[in-house]
Amino acid sequence: MSILYRSVTPLPDENLAGLVARAAGINIYPRAFDLLKLARLGRYRPETMPIRGPAAAERLAEVLGTTKDRLQPLCYWPIDENRIDFFGTGLTAADWGAAVGPAGPTYHRAWRILEGLE
């Protein structure tokens, strides 16, 4: 059972960060981070949810009123110790921008890789 006023169902092309942002907006939370605090995930940034793994998916499932199994396809799972599966492309933490943040240069490199420019 969801602790939110309105539950949300994942969209077919949505990742976990998008679902968290949409659920926050639908339930009139000013920030997606507020939803993470409800899930006891307040130490993370909302945009990093897809790479946080099964424990984060399970906590979010409780808040969103769904199951962990429904959220798992919305995550980017580890391929090995250094890479995640990002839509079929193995990205390292540097490619993902984990060290710099979403506005950093490595974030833009990830999009260049996806667009086939690198």
C-alpha positions as CSV (number, residue, x, y, z in Angstrom):
1,M,0.0,0.0,0.0
2,S,1.3,3.4,-1.0
3,I,1.8,6.1,1.6
4,L,1.2,8.7,-1.1
5,Y,-2.1,10.2,-1.9
6,R,-2.0,9.2,-5.5
7,S,0.0,6.1,-6.6
8,V,1.8,6.0,-9.9
9,T,2.4,3.3,-12.5
10,P,5.7,3.3,-14.4
11,L,5.5,4.4,-18.0
12,P,7.1,2.1,-20.6
13,D,10.1,4.3,-21.4
14,E,10.6,5.7,-17.8
15,N,13.6,5.1,-15.5
16,L,13.4,5.1,-11.8
17,A,14.5,8.8,-11.5
18,G,11.7,9.8,-13.8
19,L,9.1,7.8,-11.8
20,V,10.3,9.4,-8.6
21,A,10.1,12.9,-10.1
22,R,6.6,12.2,-11.6
23,A,5.3,10.7,-8.3
24,A,6.6,13.7,-6.4
25,G,4.9,16.1,-8.8
26,I,1.6,14.3,-8.9
27,N,1.5,14.2,-5.1
28,I,2.4,17.9,-4.8
29,Y,5.8,17.5,-3.2
30,P,8.0,20.5,-4.1
31,R,11.1,18.3,-4.8
32,A,11.7,14.6,-5.8
33,F,14.1,14.6,-2.9
34,D,11.2,14.8,-0.5
35,L,9.9,11.5,-1.8
36,L,13.3,9.9,-1.2
37,K,13.2,11.1,2.4
38,L,9.9,9.2,2.9
39,A,11.7,6.1,1.6
40,R,14.6,6.6,3.9
41,L,16.9,7.3,0.9
42,G,17.5,11.0,1.7
43,R,21.3,10.7,1.4
44,Y,21.0,10.1,-2.4
45,R,20.1,12.5,-5.2
46,P,17.0,11.6,-7.1
47,E,18.7,11.4,-10.5
48,T,21.0,8.6,-9.2
49,M,18.1,6.3,-8.2
50,P,18.4,4.0,-11.3
51,I,21.9,2.9,-10.3
52,R,21.2,2.4,-6.5
53,G,20.3,-1.2,-6.7
54,P,17.7,-3.6,-5.2
55,A,17.6,-2.1,-1.7
56,A,16.7,1.3,-3.0
57,A,14.1,-0.1,-5.4
58,E,12.5,-2.0,-2.5
59,R,12.3,1.1,-0.3
60,L,10.8,3.1,-3.1
61,A,8.3,0.3,-3.9
62,E,6.9,0.7,-0.3
63,V,6.4,4.4,-0.7
64,L,5.1,4.2,-4.3
65,G,2.7,1.4,-3.5
66,T,4.1,-1.1,-6.0
67,T,6.5,-4.1,-5.9
68,K,10.2,-4.2,-6.2
69,D,9.8,-6.4,-9.3
70,R,7.9,-3.6,-11.1
71,L,10.7,-1.2,-10.4
72,Q,13.6,-3.4,-11.4
73,P,13.2,-2.8,-15.1
74,L,13.5,0.9,-14.5
75,C,17.0,0.5,-13.1
76,Y,20.4,0.3,-14.7
77,W,22.0,-2.8,-13.3
78,P,25.7,-3.5,-12.9
79,I,27.3,-5.4,-15.7
80,D,30.5,-5.9,-13.8
81,E,32.4,-4.2,-11.0
82,N,33.0,-1.0,-13.0
83,R,30.1,-0.7,-15.5
84,I,26.3,-0.4,-15.5
85,D,24.0,-1.4,-18.3
86,F,22.6,1.9,-19.7
87,F,20.2,0.9,-22.5
88,G,22.5,-1.8,-23.7
89,T,25.7,0.3,-23.4
90,G,28.2,-0.4,-20.7
91,L,28.9,2.9,-19.0
92,T,31.6,3.4,-16.3
93,A,31.0,5.7,-13.4
94,A,33.1,8.4,-15.2
95,D,30.8,8.0,-18.3
96,W,27.7,8.2,-16.1
97,G,29.0,11.3,-14.4
98,A,28.8,9.9,-10.9
99,A,31.9,11.7,-9.8
100,V,31.0,15.1,-11.3
101,G,27.3,15.2,-11.1
102,P,24.6,15.5,-13.8
103,A,25.7,18.9,-15.1
104,G,29.4,17.8,-15.4
105,P,31.3,17.1,-18.6
106,T,31.1,13.3,-18.2
107,Y,27.3,13.5,-18.2
108,H,27.4,15.0,-21.6
109,R,29.9,12.4,-22.7
110,A,27.3,9.7,-21.8
111,W,24.8,11.3,-24.2
112,R,27.5,11.6,-26.9
113,I,28.1,7.9,-26.6
114,L,24.4,7.1,-26.8
115,E,24.1,9.3,-29.9
116,G,27.0,7.5,-31.5
117,L,29.3,10.5,-31.6
118,E,32.0,8.7,-29.6
